[in-house]
Amino acid sequence: MEARDILIRPIVTEKSTDLMAENKYTFEVDLRANKTQIKAAVEEIFNVEVEKVNTSRVRGKLRRMGRHEGYTSDWKKAVVTLKPGHSIEVFAGF
């Protein structure tokens, strides 16, 4: 799996923006990717050193459009902690 296939997109929410002050960055990643692959992908794409990776699997929610209903897709979230002195410039490299 290529590095750009592992990292799908950055998550930019109020909570993830607050985490950037603690040198933590949040990404949506491939469901099959493990922590080691995520670490390698972030280090390759952004040229930084990763200290820690936390992952969580987000289950799809039930959504309705009129009388039709279905579920949104499941996805995986990764919170990547960088080593001191490293940072990602507001996801400019993505």
Rosetta silent file (secondary structure, phi, psi, omega in degrees, C-alpha in Angstrom):
SEQUENCE: MEARDILIRPIVTEKSTDLMAENKYTFEVDLRANKTQIKAAVEEIFNVEVEKVNTSRVRGKLRRMGRHEGYTSDWKKAVVTLKPGHSIEVFAGF
SCORE:     score description
SCORE:     0.000 S_00000001
   1 L     0.000  131.336  179.741    0.000    0.000    0.000 S_00000001
   2 L   -76.315  158.362 -178.747    1.375    3.427   -0.991 S_00000001
   3 H   -61.545  -39.833 -179.209    1.639    6.272    1.529 S_00000001
   4 H   -73.933  -17.433  175.100   -0.967    8.369   -0.302 S_00000001
   5 H   -80.180  -26.590 -177.999   -3.361    5.400   -0.303 S_00000001
   6 H   -77.411  -50.377  178.993   -3.134    5.112    3.493 S_00000001
   7 E   -85.613  116.524 -177.940   -3.835    8.771    4.362 S_00000001
   8 E   -87.855  -52.698  179.380   -7.185    9.715    2.829 S_00000001
   9 E  -163.298  156.397  173.858   -7.694   13.255    4.158 S_00000001
  10 E   -77.165  148.489  175.757   -6.988   15.449    7.159 S_00000001
  11 L   -97.629  116.681 -179.822   -9.821   15.905    9.669 S_00000001
  12 L  -115.082   96.769  175.909  -10.354   19.616   10.324 S_00000001
  13 L  -128.797  175.179  178.920  -12.812   20.117   13.172 S_00000001
  14 H   -61.729  -42.516 -179.249  -12.815   22.339   16.227 S_00000001
  15 H   -67.044  -43.700 -179.417  -11.530   19.509   18.402 S_00000001
  16 H   -69.164  -30.617  176.363   -8.769   18.469   15.979 S_00000001
  17 H   -67.738  -38.421  176.303   -7.682   22.098   15.586 S_00000001
  18 H   -65.061  -34.004  179.513   -7.327   22.386   19.378 S_00000001
  19 H   -68.546  -23.420  179.280   -5.187   19.208   19.361 S_00000001
  20 H   -61.778  -27.405  177.101   -2.728   20.858   16.946 S_00000001
  21 H   -66.182  -26.058  177.955   -1.517   22.998   19.857 S_00000001
  22 H   -94.636   13.309  179.674   -0.391   19.729   21.513 S_00000001
  23 L    66.222   34.973  177.821    1.412   18.674   18.287 S_00000001
  24 E  -118.000  132.668 -177.846   -1.321   16.134   17.436 S_00000001
  25 E  -124.284  141.251 -172.900   -2.779   15.874   13.937 S_00000001
  26 E  -112.401  134.052 -179.487   -5.889   13.947   12.894 S_00000001
  27 E  -133.327  150.631  165.331   -6.362   12.045    9.622 S_00000001
  28 E   -88.288  130.410 -176.348   -8.922    9.781    8.021 S_00000001
  29 E  -125.247  167.570  177.999   -7.017    6.648    7.044 S_00000001
  30 L   -62.319  140.382 -178.106   -7.666    3.418    5.157 S_00000001
  31 L   -60.313  -29.372 -175.911   -9.643    0.883    7.205 S_00000001
  32 L   -88.622   -7.422 -175.903   -6.993   -1.806    6.589 S_00000001
  33 L   -75.459  140.340  175.612   -4.006    0.350    7.629 S_00000001
  34 L  -102.833  176.472 -174.629   -2.244   -0.418   10.904 S_00000001
  35 H   -62.215  -37.682 -179.902   -0.341    1.981   13.184 S_00000001
  36 H   -64.740  -42.940  178.751    3.058    1.127   11.713 S_00000001
  37 H   -66.730  -38.460  179.334    1.863    1.843    8.160 S_00000001
  38 H   -65.452  -43.471  178.168    0.221    5.107    9.243 S_00000001
  39 H   -59.593  -46.926 -179.709    3.416    6.248   10.975 S_00000001
  40 H   -63.027  -38.938 -179.081    5.514    5.467    7.894 S_00000001
  41 H   -66.503  -44.131 -179.975    3.049    7.272    5.595 S_00000001
  42 H   -65.387  -42.318  179.555    2.987   10.472    7.688 S_00000001
  43 H   -64.543  -37.233 -179.421    6.781   10.504    7.967 S_00000001
  44 H   -71.905  -45.949 -174.884    7.166    9.998    4.203 S_00000001
  45 H   -72.732  -44.848 -173.001    4.584   12.550    3.041 S_00000001
  46 H  -100.416   -4.625  178.801    5.258   15.366    5.531 S_00000001
  47 L    56.469   51.623  178.621    8.966   14.709    6.285 S_00000001
  48 L  -130.105  170.748  175.283    8.457   14.726   10.089 S_00000001
  49 L  -106.684  128.842 -177.471    9.164   12.302   12.944 S_00000001
  50 E   -96.945  132.563  177.776    6.163   10.591   14.546 S_00000001
  51 E   -90.487  -43.796 -172.655    6.197    9.804   18.254 S_00000001
  52 E  -152.752  150.611  176.319    2.856    7.996   18.628 S_00000001
  53 E  -129.670  126.076  173.911   -0.229    6.948   16.637 S_00000001
  54 E  -114.038  133.123 -179.714   -3.682    6.429   18.149 S_00000001
  55 E  -121.983  154.525  172.430   -6.415    4.920   15.985 S_00000001
  56 E  -149.729  146.310  179.721  -10.142    4.459   16.319 S_00000001
  57 E   -98.796  125.809 -177.266  -12.744    2.949   14.069 S_00000001
  58 E  -102.475  120.517 -179.510  -15.791    5.147   13.475 S_00000001
  59 L   -79.812  147.608  179.090  -18.995    3.279   12.710 S_00000001
  60 L   -67.456  149.354 -178.985  -21.394    4.594   10.076 S_00000001
  61 L  -100.821  154.396  175.761  -24.520    6.392   11.209 S_00000001
  62 E   -75.644  127.569  179.296  -28.108    5.765   10.161 S_00000001
  63 E  -128.195  147.413  179.850  -29.285    8.481    7.750 S_00000001
  64 E  -123.742  140.777  171.145  -32.672    9.039    6.140 S_00000001
  65 E  -126.684   97.551 -175.217  -33.659   10.769    2.920 S_00000001
  66 L    67.098 -124.998 -179.672  -37.444   10.860    2.922 S_00000001
  67 L   -92.468   -3.904  178.821  -38.673    7.311    3.295 S_00000001
  68 E   -92.285  139.747  177.511  -35.340    5.765    2.287 S_00000001
  69 E  -136.602  154.384  179.245  -32.773    5.020    4.938 S_00000001
  70 E  -166.892 -178.004 -178.096  -29.256    3.647    4.978 S_00000001
  71 E  -111.012  144.320  170.441  -25.937    3.881    6.753 S_00000001
  72 L   -73.430  165.196 -176.177  -22.964    6.112    6.040 S_00000001
  73 L   -71.317  148.334  169.877  -19.669    4.310    5.517 S_00000001
  74 L   -72.642  149.054  177.088  -17.481    3.091    8.373 S_00000001
  75 E  -149.417  167.293 -176.112  -14.102    4.836    8.504 S_00000001
  76 E  -119.017  136.892 -178.651  -10.915    4.889   10.538 S_00000001
  77 E  -114.752  139.608  177.695   -9.438    7.888   12.314 S_00000001
  78 E  -127.264  128.086  173.639   -5.792    8.299   13.327 S_00000001
  79 E  -104.526  115.062 -174.094   -4.440   10.896   15.766 S_00000001
  80 E  -104.528  122.452  176.932   -0.717   11.264   15.096 S_00000001
  81 E   -97.818  125.471 -179.955    1.535   12.795   17.768 S_00000001
  82 E   -92.620  155.362  177.046    4.735   14.326   16.395 S_00000001
  83 L   -68.925  152.898  179.907    8.054   14.530   18.230 S_00000001
  84 L   -56.445  139.055 -179.520    8.915   17.931   19.781 S_00000001
  85 L    94.617  -10.927  178.837   10.283   20.384   17.240 S_00000001
  86 L  -108.358  148.488  175.923    8.301   18.918   14.331 S_00000001
  87 L  -155.925  161.384  176.658    5.061   20.285   12.896 S_00000001
  88 L  -111.912  126.524 -177.141    2.863   20.059    9.837 S_00000001
  89 L   -74.609   91.946  175.115    2.022   23.390    8.216 S_00000001
  90 L    35.493   44.501  176.743   -1.811   23.417    8.320 S_00000001
  91 L    57.633   32.407 -178.977   -1.931   20.335    6.107 S_00000001
  92 L   -65.947  -32.997 -177.214   -0.292   22.243    3.221 S_00000001
  93 L   -77.270   -5.232 -176.547    1.506   19.139    1.914 S_00000001
  94 L   -91.342    0.000    0.000   -1.699   17.186    1.467 S_00000001
